[in-house]
């Protein structure tokens, strides 16, 4: 049956696609580049001593850009302050971005423990993103529009939808083709199935990076993939529609492989910059404030851009009064900048923040 954007796409083909495009020279050229870049990122990321130094910095950037794709906007500074400040009043957009970060990290922990990507994991991601445990697979028909016309109607709820999801899960857990090519196929299919009433895009982008971890192509879910999709949003949707309407897979797969290649290189540069700044900060504190220096103190300054007294107390680095003195010494050294947020005082790692903002 020919695709009709006004009718539920119940004839969405199951995975894998029937046409044989895997022998395309263009695909294999891009695949080779993507694999090399991803391998370099995986090999280099262990230089960062504490995974939270990447999770709380790079993943929040990924969360922000993934949410921006769906017109959920918040500023970098607001996001990092909200993550550090428990009493800060958070606007709804900032809350949604923080939910994304929580969903990615929580689902990664589940995947590490269970070593399987199943429907329970997918639903869990969606529920954390939406801040609810009451919703699941949609029971109503939905559609996607561009503000003017309906552009896509996913499969109808019930038996048709469930069969598409089961096929997606089965194909995800098979070992048929290169996992990077498969990621492109899985991503298209998930977004086309549109299993939830809302949050499908964000759920799908989390599944991308989890899949790479599941296939041992990454050790941590730090690939900044949403950056590329956001920067090439029009092309992303154009190629997506080409698959739906004309079964043109090759350009879509190459686009997703290029996204992996470029964001792996970008993320690697961030990892190196964070590590270099971490080592430099260690030397500054050792040389100019050796009486307060500890490895744990400097490491804590890099777990996120903002720090506060209670963080030092919780990590048993210093008592409350001593922690205040330590942080003020770091302000005098030019490492931190003191800021007041209501009744709370927070300290910004200025150079780390600049590294994270650099495009």
C-alpha positions, 0 to 999 in steps of 0.5 A: 500500500502506498504511503499516505501521510493522512492515514496511519502507516500500518504498512510500515515495513518490518526490519530488516529492509528488503532491498540490499543496500549493504554493499554500497561503496559510499556506505562502506567508506563512511562506515570505515571513518565512523568506526575509526572515530568511535574507536578512538573516542572509546580508547581515549575516554578512560583517561578521565579518572571519574566517569561523572566528569563526563556524564555530568558535563557532556551528557547535559550538553547532549540532553540540552541539544536533544531537547532543543530539537523538539523546541524545548529550550533552556540556556547552558548556564541555567541548566548547569545551575539547576543541576547544582542547586537543589532549591532553585526554582526550575522552569518546565523546559529546564526540568525536561532537559534534566529528566533527559539526563536522568533517563540516559544515565539511569537506563545506562545503569540498567543496561550495564546490569541486565545486558539486554535492550528490551521493551521494559528498558524502552518504556523506562526511558520514556517514563523518566523523560516524562517524569511519570510512571503511569504512561506506556505504549500509546493507546490513541492514534497520534500524528505529526504535523509541521504547523500547517499540514499533517506530515506523518501518521504512525501505525495505529495503536493495538495489535499493529503497533505492538507487532512493529515494536516486537519486530524492532526489539527482535531486530535490535537483538540480532547480529545480522549486519554492522551495528553502526548501519543497524543503528541507522535502521533502528533509529528510523524504525523507532521514530516511524513506529512512534510508540509513545504519545510524546517524547519519542524523539528524545527516547529514540536518541537515547536509544542510539547511544545506549545501542552503541554501548550495548554493542561495546562500541562505547564504554560510556554514553557520552557521544554528543549525537544530538549536536549533529542532528540539531545542526542538520535538522532540515536534512535529517527530516528530509532524508527521513521522509525519503525513506518513508515515501520512496524507500531510499535508505542509502542517503539516510544511512550515510547521514547517520554514519556521518553524524557518528563520525563527526560527533565522535571527533567533537566529543573526543576533542572535548574529552581531551580539553577537559583532561588537559584542563584538569591536569593544569588545574591540579598543577596550579593548586599544588603549586600555589595552594598546596596546603588545601590540595587533594586529588579528590578536591580537584576532581570534584571541581570537574564533575560539573561546572558549579560547585558548592560547600555541601559538595565538599562536605558530602565527599568528605573532603572538608568540614563545612567551615574548611570547605568554605575556606578552600573554595574561597582560596580557589576563587583567589587563584582565579580557578573559581568564580563566586556567585549568589543564587538566592540564599545559596552560594555557588562557585563556577569553574570558569574555564571548564564552563568555557570548554563546554560552551566551545563549539 
